Every structure is written in C-alpha cells, then in structure tokens.
C-alpha cells in the first residue's frame, strides 16, 4: 500500500504529499515497534524490492558516451527505503537465482552480516553447505 500511495503522491508533484505518505509509514512502523517491545510480540514485515540501474562507480564521467556504451550496475533497494532500515531491528534478504536459494542477514544488533544457501523440501527448509 505504501508504494501505491507514494506513486500517487509523486504524480501529484508536491513534496508535502510525499512527506505525508512517509510520515504515515513511520507512524505505522513506530506502532509496530512499540507493540513488539512492550508486549514481547514478534513482528515480521515483508517488503518488496526494486532494481535500479546506476552508473558504475569505477567508470569516469564521460558525457560523450551513449547509455549503450556506459557501464551500469544493478542496485536492489527496498520499497520504503531508509524508513524501513531505521525501524527494523533485523533485516533478512531472500534471493533466488538460477535455481539456488540464499538467505542473507543484512542487519542484526549482535550478529555480523552472513549468508546461507538453503532448499525447500517436502519436510520444510534445509540448510545447504556451510554457514
């Protein structure tokens, strides 16, 4: 719903509308955080991501090159961006690429970033390889 409201706010071309949508999301995340902390209830929020193509950092600026000649890198970002990063105590990214599944711990209070390959089988989820 955030993405839909944000899209409407962007189309209206007023920063006040965008700020209002972000303010609502921050309020909802704050409420969920308080519930989790005060009531000791785990809260899981799922989120969509989107891919941006950004100019490679290693590439020098050359305005004479066409887009076809420039090198771009894929950057995956969360819808809701910094608001969700700020309010989240733990961020886990799930990836699926060429038939392989991977979970990446992106943010945690006491654990370093790490990843694990896994597979989904009839009995549930099974770890593959070393963690």
C-alpha positions in Angstrom: 0.0 0.0 0.0 2.9 2.3 0.7 4.1 2.1 -2.9 0.7 2.8 -4.3 0.3 5.9 -2.0 3.8 7.1 -2.8 3.1 6.7 -6.5 0.0 8.9 -6.2 2.0 11.4 -4.2 4.8 11.6 -6.7 2.3 12.0 -9.6 0.8 15.0 -7.7 4.2 16.5 -7.8 4.1 18.1 -4.3 6.7 17.3 -1.7 4.0 17.7 1.0 2.1 14.7 -0.2 5.3 12.6 -0.3 6.2 13.7 3.2 2.7 12.8 4.4 3.0 9.3 3.0 6.4 8.8 4.6 5.1 10.2 7.9 2.2 7.7 7.9 4.6 4.8 7.2 6.9 6.0 10.0 3.9 6.1 12.4 2.9 2.6 11.5 6.4 1.3 12.0 6.7 3.1 15.3 3.4 1.5 16.5 4.6 -2.0 15.4 7.9 -1.4 17.2 6.1 -0.4 20.4 3.9 -3.4 20.3 6.9 -5.7 19.8 8.8 -4.1 22.6 6.0 -3.6 25.2 4.0 -6.8 24.6 7.0 -9.0 23.7 5.3 -9.9 20.4 7.5 -10.7 17.4 6.6 -8.6 14.3 7.5 -9.7 10.8 7.2 -7.2 8.0 7.6 -8.4 4.4 8.6 -5.9 1.8 9.0 -5.6 -2.0 12.3 -4.6 -3.6 13.0 -2.9 -6.9 16.1 -2.8 -9.1 17.8 0.4 -10.3 20.5 0.6 -12.9 23.2 3.0 -11.7 26.3 4.1 -13.4 29.3 2.0 -12.3 31.4 3.8 -9.6 34.6 2.7 -11.4 33.5 4.5 -14.6 34.7 8.0 -15.1 32.1 10.6 -16.1 32.0 10.8 -19.9 29.1 12.8 -21.2 30.1 11.8 -24.8 29.1 8.2 -24.2 25.6 6.9 -25.0 23.7 4.8 -22.5 24.6 1.7 -24.5 28.3 2.5 -24.1 28.2 3.2 -20.4 28.6 0.5 -17.8 25.7 0.2 -15.3 25.4 -1.9 -12.2 22.2 -3.3 -10.7 21.3 -1.9 -7.3 18.5 -3.6 -5.4 16.6 -1.3 -3.0 13.7 -1.8 -0.6 10.4 0.0 -1.2 10.2 2.4 1.8 14.0 2.6 1.8 15.6 4.3 4.8 12.4 4.3 6.9 12.3 0.5 7.0 16.1 0.3 7.5 15.8 2.6 10.5 12.9 1.0 12.3 13.9 -2.6 11.6 15.9 -4.5 14.2 16.8 -7.3 11.8 16.8 -7.4 8.0 16.8 -10.7 6.1 17.1 -10.8 2.4 15.8 -13.8 0.4 17.4 -14.4 -3.0 16.6 -16.9 -5.7 19.0 -17.1 -8.7 19.4 -19.9 -11.2 17.6 -22.4 -9.0 19.6 -21.7 -5.9 18.1 -20.1 -2.9 20.0 -17.9 -0.4 19.2 -16.1 2.7 21.4 -13.1 3.7 21.4 -11.5 7.1 21.7 -7.8 6.3 21.1 -6.2 9.7 21.2 -7.5 13.2 22.0 -6.0 16.6 24.6 -8.6 17.6 25.4 -10.7 14.5 27.6 -9.8 11.5 26.3 -10.0 8.0 26.3 -13.5 6.7 24.6 -15.8 4.2 23.3 -19.3 3.9 22.2 -21.4 1.0 19.0 -23.4 1.6 16.5 -25.5 -0.2 12.8 -26.0 0.2 11.9 -29.7 0.5 8.7 -31.6 1.4 9.7 -31.7 5.1 10.4 -28.0 5.2 13.6 -25.9 4.8 17.0 -27.5 4.8 20.4 -25.8 5.0 22.9 -26.4 2.2 26.6 -26.2 2.7 28.4 -24.3 5.4 27.1 -21.3 7.2 
